[in-house]
Amino acid sequence: LPLAALRLAGSGRGPAGRRGRTSSPAAGAIDSRPAPEGGDDLALVASLRARLLGERGLREHVRAGREGALLCLVVDASGSMGARRRLARVKGALVELLRDAYARRDRVAVVAFRDGDAHVLVTPGAPIERAAAALRDLATGGRTPLAAGLDAATLLVRREAVREQHRRSVAVVLTDGRVADTDGAVRAAAARLGRTAAAVHVVDTEEGRVRLGLAGALAAAAGGDLHPLLEPAPTLRRAA
């Protein structure tokens, strides 16, 4: 299965052991920067030095540590995804992506949408066992509320960005894109997600001889990359 072999190169801290900048107080300080109001990791020496140089305000530590990305998986669980073989492929691929993401210390969230609604199946930071179980037990059926799923992912990414400003976000949307978009709601939601996440990847799950190619339009609206589920695809790469 091609998707199962995909690796989100660059989505987190890169190769195992590579260090990136983080605000975690458990990491070693390597620099300082202006501190936000209410900051609790003040760099006292740097603040005093800045004051002597005539600068106003306090400074906080910049620390080096191992910090991954936020990987938000957005999964179409509507009736069009209900074919047993296709669903098994999608679930297997997602579990492989989960394992790779956790190995990179990425924080993973899963948003599923089906039957007119979207909800967060897995919140960021949940154990891999819980995330894998949620994907294995994912039920399908009903309509395809694609716009709602995209907006739920956008809200989640925005909320996490407030909590962890230095963590990059990558959204991976798995769908066949088969939904009427007469009012442009899906395109608008895709554009919002594209503006919010550092990168968007759309995995086209469409099968059969007759393919509508709607997932491609979704990827274009989000300014992201398109990857077919059942054909060889390049390694997913997060935009710099």
JORALIN-V372076 format. One record per residue. RES is the residue in one small letter. SS is DSSP state (alpha for helix, beta for strand, coil for the rest). PSI is psi in whole degrees, -180 to 180 (none if undefined). D_LAST is the distance of its C-alpha to the last C-alpha in Angstrom with 1 decimal. Layout:
[[RES:SS:PSI:D_LAST] [RES:SS:PSI:D_LAST]]
This chain:
[[l:coil:116:27.6] [p:coil:-44:24.3] [l:alpha:-35:22.2] [a:alpha:-23:23.6] [a:alpha:-7:22.1] [l:coil:143:18.6] [r:coil:135:16.2] [l:coil:70:13.0] [a:beta:126:11.4] [g:coil:-3:8.5] [s:coil:-27:9.5] [g:coil:-127:11.4] [r:coil:7:12.3] [g:coil:-149:12.3] [p:coil:151:15.8] [a:coil:131:18.8] [g:coil:-12:19.6] [r:coil:145:16.5] [r:coil:142:16.4] [g:beta:176:13.9] [r:beta:138:14.8] [t:beta:161:16.7] [s:coil:7:19.5] [s:coil:128:21.9] [p:coil:-12:25.3] [a:coil:-13:25.9] [a:coil:162:23.4] [g:beta:142:24.5] [a:beta:133:24.0] [i:beta:-11:22.2] [d:beta:-176:22.0] [s:beta:163:23.0] [r:beta:164:21.8] [p:beta:134:23.8] [a:coil:139:24.9] [p:coil:161:24.9] [e:coil:130:28.3] [g:coil:6:29.7] [g:coil:147:27.3] [d:coil:15:29.0] [d:coil:58:27.3] [l:beta:140:28.8] [a:coil:96:28.7] [l:alpha:-46:32.4] [v:alpha:-45:32.7] [a:alpha:-35:29.6] [s:alpha:-42:31.0] [l:alpha:-41:34.4] [r:alpha:-43:33.1] [a:alpha:-38:31.3] [r:alpha:-40:34.5] [l:alpha:-28:36.5] [l:coil:5:34.3] [g:coil:7:35.0] [e:coil:148:31.8] [r:coil:157:32.2] [g:coil:166:30.7] [l:coil:166:29.7] [r:beta:152:26.7] [e:beta:164:25.1] [h:beta:146:23.8] [v:beta:122:20.2] [r:beta:148:20.5] [a:beta:127:18.9] [g:beta:-175:19.1] [r:coil:109:17.9] [e:coil:124:15.8] [g:coil:-171:14.2] [a:coil:173:12.4] [l:beta:118:14.5] [l:beta:113:15.2] [c:beta:111:17.3] [l:beta:124:19.5] [v:beta:110:21.4] [v:beta:126:24.5] [d:beta:114:27.1] [a:coil:26:30.5] [s:coil:177:32.7] [g:alpha:-31:35.8] [s:alpha:-15:34.1] [m:alpha:3:32.3] [g:coil:-7:35.6] [a:coil:129:36.5] [r:alpha:-44:37.1] [r:alpha:-44:35.5] [r:alpha:-43:32.3] [l:alpha:-39:32.0] [a:alpha:-40:32.6] [r:alpha:-46:29.8] [v:alpha:-47:27.3] [k:alpha:-42:28.4] [g:alpha:-42:28.4] [a:alpha:-40:24.8] [l:alpha:-40:23.7] [v:alpha:-39:25.6] [e:alpha:-42:23.9] [l:alpha:-38:20.4] [l:alpha:-48:21.8] [r:alpha:-43:23.0] [d:alpha:-42:19.8] [a:alpha:-43:18.0] [y:alpha:-34:20.8] [a:alpha:-30:20.8] [r:coil:2:17.3] [r:coil:25:18.5] [d:coil:151:16.4] [r:beta:132:18.4] [v:beta:137:19.5] [a:beta:149:21.1] [v:beta:125:23.1] [v:beta:128:24.2] [a:beta:146:27.0] [f:beta:136:28.7] [r:beta:156:32.2] [d:coil:43:35.6] [g:coil:6:34.5] [d:beta:160:32.5] [a:beta:143:29.2] [h:beta:158:29.0] [v:beta:113:26.8] [l:beta:-40:28.1] [v:beta:124:26.2] [t:coil:153:24.9] [p:coil:134:22.0] [g:coil:-3:23.3] [a:coil:151:26.3] [p:coil:150:27.6] [i:alpha:-32:26.6] [e:alpha:-40:30.3] [r:alpha:-41:30.3] [a:alpha:-44:27.2] [a:alpha:-40:28.6] [a:alpha:-40:32.0] [a:alpha:-38:30.7] [l:alpha:-41:29.2] [r:alpha:-36:32.3] [d:coil:5:34.5] [l:coil:124:32.6] [a:coil:156:35.2] [t:coil:161:34.9] [g:coil:158:36.9] [g:coil:-166:37.4] [r:coil:179:35.4] [t:coil:88:31.7] [p:coil:66:30.3] [l:alpha:-44:26.9] [a:alpha:-41:26.2] [a:alpha:-40:27.3] [g:alpha:-42:25.1] [l:alpha:-42:21.9] [d:alpha:-36:23.1] [a:alpha:-40:23.9] [a:alpha:-40:20.4] [t:alpha:-45:19.1] [l:alpha:-41:21.7] [l:alpha:-45:20.9] [v:alpha:-42:17.2] [r:alpha:-43:18.4] [r:alpha:-43:21.1] [e:alpha:-31:19.0] [a:alpha:-32:16.6] [v:alpha:-39:19.8] [r:alpha:-39:20.9] [e:coil:88:17.8] [q:coil:-25:15.7] [h:coil:1:13.3] [r:coil:124:12.7] [r:coil:154:9.6] [s:beta:139:11.1] [v:beta:127:11.2] [a:beta:130:14.3] [v:beta:115:16.3] [v:beta:121:19.3] [l:beta:112:22.3] [t:beta:159:24.9] [d:coil:-6:27.2] [g:coil:10:26.7] [r:coil:87:30.4] [v:coil:141:31.2] [a:coil:133:32.9] [d:coil:54:30.8] [t:coil:-29:33.5] [d:coil:2:32.5] [g:coil:13:28.7] [a:alpha:-38:28.0] [v:alpha:-45:25.6] [r:alpha:-41:23.6] [a:alpha:-42:23.4] [a:alpha:-39:22.4] [a:alpha:-41:19.6] [a:alpha:-39:18.4] [r:alpha:-43:18.6] [l:alpha:-40:16.6] [g:alpha:-34:13.8] [r:alpha:-22:13.9] [t:alpha:-45:14.0] [a:coil:153:11.6] [a:coil:-30:7.8] [a:beta:149:8.7] [v:beta:131:12.3] [h:beta:128:14.1] [v:beta:122:17.8] [v:beta:115:20.3] [d:beta:114:23.4] [t:coil:8:26.5] [e:coil:140:29.0] [e:coil:174:31.9] [g:coil:168:35.1] [r:coil:-36:36.3] [v:coil:113:35.8] [r:coil:133:32.1] [l:coil:-22:31.1] [g:coil:27:27.4] [l:alpha:-26:26.7] [a:alpha:-29:23.5] [g:alpha:-41:22.0] [a:alpha:-35:22.8] [l:alpha:-46:21.2] [a:alpha:-40:17.8] [a:alpha:-42:18.2] [a:alpha:-32:19.1] [a:alpha:-6:16.1] [g:coil:29:13.8] [g:coil:-169:12.9] [d:beta:149:13.9] [l:beta:134:17.6] [h:beta:123:19.0] [p:beta:145:22.8] [l:coil:-39:24.4] [l:coil:13:27.2] [e:coil:157:25.8] [p:coil:135:23.6] [a:coil:151:19.9] [p:coil:166:17.0] [t:coil:133:14.9] [l:coil:135:12.5] [r:beta:134:8.9] [r:coil:140:6.3] [a:coil:143:3.8] [a:coil:none:0.0]]
